[in-house]
Amino acid sequence: SGGATSAKMKRKIAKKYLVQFLYMVNGSFNRCRPSPAKHNATSLHQRVTSRQLARLTVTLTMPQLVVQMCKLFIPSLQSELGYSSCQVALGGGAMSWVGIVLAIVPLLMWIVLSVYTGDLPLLKVYAQSAFRSTLLVCVVTAIAVPALIFSDSTETIAYLQSCIVMSFTCGTCWFVVVQKLISVLRNERKNDRMTMLRVDKREVHAGNDSDENEKATNVALKIGKVYEEFGMIDRCMKMYNESIEKYTFEPRKPGMDLIGGYTVTEIDSFSHIDLECVMKLFVAKGKVYGTHQCATKENDRPRPEKVYVDALDIYEHCPSAAILEDHSCVFPIFSGLFLQIKAGTIKIDERSLVDKFVKVTKMNGDPIHYMRALAMKSEVNARLGHFDTSLFAFSLLETMYDAASHHEGLCKSYGSDRAAQAFSAAIFWNRHQGNDKEVKRLQESVVKELLPKQDHKNVHNTFMLLLPVIKTMKDNREFAEAKHLFDDYISKMFLLYIGDDGTTPCLSMFKPIMYLLDAHIYGADMPDLDQVLEWMVTEDNGVSTVFLDGLITSLGWSTFCLTAECCLELSKIAHATDQVEYEEKLKQKGLKLAREAFDKIVNKESGKIMFPIAFDDVEYILMTLDNEYEPVARDVCCLV
């Protein structure tokens, strides 16, 4: 209690007597967050207006002007009164030293206070401004000193000394008036523009108060979600970016060191409420980018991995993270990074990352996030070939998960029910291990128990849940049952809730799956055969992006292999119906895609099979279409 009282007294005394001097060198005018209830760090940063800056300029300048005017007039007065030149010079020197002290004392006080209150690390923020002020002093001194040395006139010497001393004050005042005043006026105009965020004819106040920022952020997230659902991605991203920029207040300059788009001072000023809001905005932005990434070509796609990395950097550098009551706002960032790792866009030690995620979510105590972490651990270890560890983590998840209780929370936090999807992914893992009974049990569990309890408006979640089931049915030649599931729960729901003009991350896989199942069911009697063949031979039709292929391949079924297999089966139908031109084009397209899938699944340098579950499909297609293909030895199915 005594220590806390002492610290409060220090801050009170410092603010009461010396805050005006801090304005002179302060680099953070537009925000004030030193409340002990919301922030650990002691800070003397204040918000000032242009009127206060003008008053400060007069305060700094007037004493110096009075001293220097006295310095200029007193030598002439002393000479007229009969003082000796030595006495006159002595008096002028004394006045010069008084001026120097008046110019330097504010700077010294600021340095002492910075040490006193713990703000000294922020000195580097002001380095550029201090350099400009020092440059002005050096220029004036360089001009005045040579003339001072060679001049014999007492009045000239007094004038030159005054110029040198005034340069100290002018440098400071230039810094305040020119640079800071412009900055403050700009920020005041920006605050006026950002005070009200008009969305759907509603006015949302976006002031400096954390509670108001939280309200504005929640509204932005809701409206952004609506924009996303209607496919208005540009407006959605504009909404999120404007909300993220509301937490900036320092002018941006070339070469500034930024962390996730913010300066160190801005991040230090975040309250724990601000930090949570910023994390939510970055997560929402990353989700939209990730969805858009699945349908965008490599050269044009956004970079959600950078959004997630930036968010983690902000979280790690923000002092308020230490007093954050609920750290679950950061967990979706781990989930987003995991998807980028699966797609191969970034390289991180994923086993270490997922173990940390499991540990933190377990300590947090929320079953929603803990189950997501267990699902992630299962997927990571299965993809790396550690199936025993994967199935053990899944067994823990299976004992906890209840679709009726947990589905909505998982979708809200992570976009889809990753825990439910782990049940269907476990079908692939058990098939690879030869556990046929477990495969049958999980398949029935997904279709009869989990599927009816899912939100069918979330078409992407349903698709990811049913994909391993449909693939397994296809491999077991249960084509009609697989087509029935796909039509009822994916195709119809997509048209009902999203619309024919809408989109979903895995939309590029829909037609290849439908045509592949129809080819097996109907053969040469396939409905609309000519249109299907014409569509499939077109080069880019049915071909997913490299990013989406990376995600689905890591699960166990390459999208390139899916389309290649569809081309293969349709080429058989084209051959049976004497459509030789289509047959050759389909074989060429299928072979090209199968080779691309093979290059991803098998490491060229070591010859190791990197994705053993997905390898069976690509090998079958290559053995059928490529006469030069040499089978890969199974003893190299080894992962790091």
TASUL-V984093 format. One record per residue. N is the residue number from 1. SS is DSSP state (H for helix, E for strand, - for the rest). Layout:
N/SS ; N/SS
This chain:
1/- ; 2/H ; 3/H ; 4/H ; 5/H ; 6/H ; 7/H ; 8/H ; 9/H ; 10/H ; 11/H ; 12/H ; 13/H ; 14/H ; 15/H ; 16/H ; 17/H ; 18/H ; 19/H ; 20/H ; 21/H ; 22/H ; 23/H ; 24/H ; 25/H ; 26/- ; 27/- ; 28/- ; 29/- ; 30/- ; 31/- ; 32/- ; 33/- ; 34/- ; 35/- ; 36/- ; 37/- ; 38/- ; 39/- ; 40/- ; 41/- ; 42/- ; 43/- ; 44/- ; 45/- ; 46/- ; 47/- ; 48/- ; 49/- ; 50/H ; 51/H ; 52/H ; 53/H ; 54/H ; 55/H ; 56/H ; 57/H ; 58/H ; 59/H ; 60/H ; 61/H ; 62/H ; 63/H ; 64/H ; 65/H ; 66/H ; 67/H ; 68/H ; 69/H ; 70/H ; 71/H ; 72/H ; 73/H ; 74/H ; 75/H ; 76/H ; 77/H ; 78/H ; 79/H ; 80/H ; 81/- ; 82/- ; 83/- ; 84/- ; 85/H ; 86/H ; 87/H ; 88/H ; 89/H ; 90/H ; 91/H ; 92/H ; 93/H ; 94/H ; 95/H ; 96/H ; 97/H ; 98/H ; 99/H ; 100/H ; 101/H ; 102/H ; 103/H ; 104/H ; 105/H ; 106/H ; 107/H ; 108/H ; 109/H ; 110/H ; 111/H ; 112/H ; 113/H ; 114/H ; 115/H ; 116/H ; 117/H ; 118/- ; 119/- ; 120/H ; 121/H ; 122/H ; 123/H ; 124/H ; 125/H ; 126/H ; 127/H ; 128/H ; 129/H ; 130/H ; 131/H ; 132/H ; 133/H ; 134/H ; 135/H ; 136/H ; 137/H ; 138/H ; 139/H ; 140/H ; 141/H ; 142/H ; 143/H ; 144/H ; 145/H ; 146/H ; 147/H ; 148/H ; 149/H ; 150/H ; 151/- ; 152/- ; 153/- ; 154/H ; 155/H ; 156/H ; 157/H ; 158/H ; 159/H ; 160/H ; 161/H ; 162/H ; 163/H ; 164/H ; 165/H ; 166/H ; 167/H ; 168/H ; 169/H ; 170/H ; 171/H ; 172/H ; 173/H ; 174/H ; 175/H ; 176/H ; 177/H ; 178/H ; 179/H ; 180/H ; 181/H ; 182/H ; 183/H ; 184/H ; 185/H ; 186/H ; 187/H ; 188/H ; 189/H ; 190/H ; 191/H ; 192/H ; 193/H ; 194/H ; 195/- ; 196/E ; 197/E ; 198/E ; 199/E ; 200/- ; 201/- ; 202/E ; 203/E ; 204/E ; 205/E ; 206/- ; 207/- ; 208/- ; 209/- ; 210/H ; 211/H ; 212/H ; 213/H ; 214/H ; 215/H ; 216/H ; 217/H ; 218/H ; 219/H ; 220/H ; 221/H ; 222/H ; 223/H ; 224/H ; 225/H ; 226/H ; 227/H ; 228/H ; 229/H ; 230/- ; 231/- ; 232/- ; 233/H ; 234/H ; 235/H ; 236/H ; 237/H ; 238/H ; 239/H ; 240/H ; 241/H ; 242/H ; 243/H ; 244/H ; 245/H ; 246/- ; 247/- ; 248/- ; 249/- ; 250/- ; 251/- ; 252/- ; 253/- ; 254/- ; 255/- ; 256/- ; 257/- ; 258/- ; 259/E ; 260/- ; 261/- ; 262/E ; 263/- ; 264/H ; 265/H ; 266/H ; 267/H ; 268/H ; 269/H ; 270/- ; 271/- ; 272/H ; 273/H ; 274/H ; 275/H ; 276/H ; 277/H ; 278/H ; 279/H ; 280/H ; 281/H ; 282/H ; 283/H ; 284/H ; 285/H ; 286/H ; 287/H ; 288/H ; 289/H ; 290/H ; 291/H ; 292/H ; 293/H ; 294/- ; 295/- ; 296/- ; 297/- ; 298/- ; 299/- ; 300/- ; 301/- ; 302/- ; 303/- ; 304/H ; 305/H ; 306/H ; 307/H ; 308/H ; 309/H ; 310/H ; 311/H ; 312/H ; 313/H ; 314/H ; 315/H ; 316/H ; 317/H ; 318/- ; 319/H ; 320/H ; 321/H ; 322/H ; 323/H ; 324/- ; 325/- ; 326/- ; 327/H ; 328/H ; 329/H ; 330/H ; 331/H ; 332/H ; 333/H ; 334/H ; 335/H ; 336/H ; 337/H ; 338/H ; 339/H ; 340/H ; 341/H ; 342/H ; 343/H ; 344/- ; 345/- ; 346/- ; 347/- ; 348/- ; 349/- ; 350/H ; 351/H ; 352/H ; 353/H ; 354/H ; 355/H ; 356/H ; 357/H ; 358/H ; 359/H ; 360/H ; 361/H ; 362/H ; 363/H ; 364/H ; 365/- ; 366/- ; 367/H ; 368/H ; 369/H ; 370/H ; 371/H ; 372/H ; 373/H ; 374/H ; 375/H ; 376/H ; 377/H ; 378/H ; 379/H ; 380/H ; 381/H ; 382/H ; 383/H ; 384/- ; 385/- ; 386/- ; 387/H ; 388/H ; 389/H ; 390/H ; 391/H ; 392/H ; 393/H ; 394/H ; 395/H ; 396/H ; 397/H ; 398/H ; 399/H ; 400/H ; 401/- ; 402/- ; 403/H ; 404/H ; 405/H ; 406/H ; 407/H ; 408/H ; 409/H ; 410/H ; 411/H ; 412/H ; 413/H ; 414/H ; 415/- ; 416/- ; 417/- ; 418/H ; 419/H ; 420/H ; 421/H ; 422/H ; 423/H ; 424/H ; 425/H ; 426/H ; 427/H ; 428/H ; 429/H ; 430/H ; 431/H ; 432/H ; 433/H ; 434/- ; 435/- ; 436/H ; 437/H ; 438/H ; 439/H ; 440/H ; 441/H ; 442/H ; 443/H ; 444/H ; 445/H ; 446/H ; 447/H ; 448/H ; 449/H ; 450/H ; 451/H ; 452/H ; 453/H ; 454/- ; 455/- ; 456/- ; 457/- ; 458/- ; 459/H ; 460/H ; 461/H ; 462/H ; 463/H ; 464/H ; 465/H ; 466/H ; 467/H ; 468/H ; 469/H ; 470/H ; 471/H ; 472/H ; 473/H ; 474/H ; 475/H ; 476/- ; 477/- ; 478/- ; 479/H ; 480/H ; 481/H ; 482/H ; 483/H ; 484/H ; 485/H ; 486/H ; 487/H ; 488/H ; 489/H ; 490/H ; 491/H ; 492/H ; 493/H ; 494/H ; 495/H ; 496/H ; 497/H ; 498/- ; 499/- ; 500/- ; 501/- ; 502/- ; 503/- ; 504/- ; 505/- ; 506/- ; 507/H ; 508/H ; 509/H ; 510/H ; 511/H ; 512/H ; 513/H ; 514/H ; 515/H ; 516/H ; 517/H ; 518/H ; 519/H ; 520/H ; 521/H ; 522/H ; 523/H ; 524/H ; 525/H ; 526/- ; 527/- ; 528/- ; 529/H ; 530/H ; 531/H ; 532/H ; 533/H ; 534/H ; 535/H ; 536/H ; 537/H ; 538/- ; 539/- ; 540/- ; 541/- ; 542/- ; 543/- ; 544/- ; 545/- ; 546/H ; 547/H ; 548/H ; 549/H ; 550/H ; 551/H ; 552/H ; 553/H ; 554/H ; 555/H ; 556/- ; 557/- ; 558/- ; 559/H ; 560/H ; 561/H ; 562/H ; 563/H ; 564/H ; 565/H ; 566/H ; 567/H ; 568/H ; 569/H ; 570/H ; 571/H ; 572/H ; 573/H ; 574/H ; 575/H ; 576/H ; 577/- ; 578/- ; 579/- ; 580/H ; 581/H ; 582/H ; 583/H ; 584/H ; 585/H ; 586/H ; 587/H ; 588/H ; 589/H ; 590/H ; 591/H ; 592/H ; 593/H ; 594/H ; 595/H ; 596/H ; 597/H ; 598/H ; 599/H ; 600/H ; 601/H ; 602/E ; 603/- ; 604/- ; 605/- ; 606/- ; 607/- ; 608/- ; 609/E ; 610/- ; 611/- ; 612/H ; 613/H ; 614/H ; 615/H ; 616/H ; 617/H ; 618/H ; 619/H ; 620/H ; 621/H ; 622/H ; 623/H ; 624/H ; 625/H ; 626/- ; 627/- ; 628/- ; 629/- ; 630/- ; 631/- ; 632/- ; 633/- ; 634/H ; 635/H ; 636/H ; 637/- ; 638/- ; 639/- ; 640/-
